[in-house]
Amino acid sequence: MAKIHVSIELNASPAVVWADVEHIDRHVEWMHDAEAITFTSAEHAGVGTAFDCATKVGPFRLTDKMEITEWVPEKVMGVRHVGLVEGVGRFTLTPTESGGTHFAWAEELTFPWWMGGPIGGVVGGQILKLIWRRNLKLLASRFD
C-alpha cells in the first residue's frame, strides 16, 4: 500500500480555497495527472458524488473511479477510489495564523498486480508524491 502525504501553505482563506476546490470537475486545471473528469452520479458536489477521472502517470493511463465520502465545506473533502487503484484520499484545509490555508493531501492506495502490487505501491507512491507536490504548486498559483 502506498501512503502519500503532501501539503502546502496557500495565500487564501479556507473559504476562498474551498470555493475553488469544491468544483471537482476543475481539479484537472491544477492536477497534472488528471486529464478529464466525468461525473457518474447526478450529484456534482457532496457525499455520494461519483466520478471517473482519466489519469495519466508516465506510460500508465487508467480511469480512476472515485466517490466522495466526506464533505465538510471549508474543511475536508474525502474520497474512496473504487477502480483498478483502490484506497482512500482526503484534502484537509486548516486556517493559518496569517489568514491563509494549510492544504494537506493524504492518500492510501493499493495498486493492481500489473502495476507491481505492493512493490508498485512503493515506487508509484514516490512518483505520485512528486507529481502531487507539483500539483499543489499549481494550486497555490491560483491564489497569488
N, C-alpha and C positions, 0 to 999 in steps of 0.2 A: 504494500500500500504506500502510495506517495502522500506525504504530509507536506503541504506547501503553505507558507505564510509570507506575505509581503504587505508593506504598509507605506504610507506617505502622509505628509502634512499638506493640506490644501488651504489656499488663501481664500476661503469662503466658509460661511457658517454651515452647519449641518442642514439647515432648511434650504439653502441655495444648492448645496451639493445634492441633496435628495431630489430637489425639483428637476435635476438633470438625470441622475441615475435611475429614478423610478420609471423612466421611459425605456423599458427593456430593449425595444427594437433599435434604440440609438446606441446601444453598447458597441455595435460594430464601428462606430465613429471613433472609439478610443481603445478598442481591443484589436491588436494586430492579428491575432489568431482567429478571430471571428469574422467570417466572410458575409454571412446573411443569417437573419433570424426570422423564422416563420412561426406564428402562433398556431397552436393546435387546439386551443381552448377558446371559448367565447370571451373569456376574461383576458385582458391585456395588462392587468395590474392586480396585486393582492395574492393572498394564499389561494392555491389551486390553479393559478395561471400556468399553462403548459406551453412549451415552445421547443422547436428544433433549431439548433444553432449549427450551421455549416461551418466546420472548423478545419483549419489547415495549420499544421505544425511541421515544417520541413516537407518531406515527401509524403507525410501522412495526412490524409483527408478523411474526415468522418462526420457523421451527423450526431451531434451531442444532444440527446433528448433530456430536457430538464423540466422540473416543476417547482414552482415557488412554494416553500414550506413555512416560511416565516416572513412577516411583513409588518414592521413597526416603523411608520413614517419618521424620517429624520434620524433613525437609529440603526435598524437592522433589515437586511434582505437575505434570506436563506434559500438555498436551492437543493434539490436532490437530482443527481444525474442518474438516469434510468436506461441509458443506451448501452453501447459497447463498452464505454468507460462508465463505471458506476462509482457512486460516492456522494458526498455532501460538500456544500460550499456555503460561505457566508461573507457578506460585506457588513462591516460594523463601522458606524460613524460616531465619533466621540468629539464633543466640543473641546477646543483648546483654550487656554487662558488668553491667547491673543485674539480670539474671536474666529479662528479658523476651525478646521476639522481634521482630526486624525482619522484617516480612512484605512482600515485594515481589511485584507482579503485573505481568507483561510480556506483551504480545500483539503479533503482527504479522498483520494481517488484510487480505484483499483483498475488496473489495465488488463485487457484480454490477453490470452496466451500468445496470439500472433503479434502483439506489441511488446512481448517479452515478459508478460506476467509480473511477478514481484521484482525481477531484475529491471524490467522496463519501467516499473514504477519508480525505482531509484534514479535511473538515468533520465527518464521522462520528467520526473519531479524537478530535477535540477534545470532541465531545459525550460520547463514551464515557469519556474521561478524567474529566470532571466527574462522571458517574454513578458511575464506579468509585471515585473518591475518597469519594463519599458512601457507597458500599457498604463501603469499608474502615472508615469511622467507625462504621457499624452493627456490623461485625465486632468492632471494638475494644470496643464497649459490652458485648459478651458476656463480656469478661474484666475488667470494672471491679469 
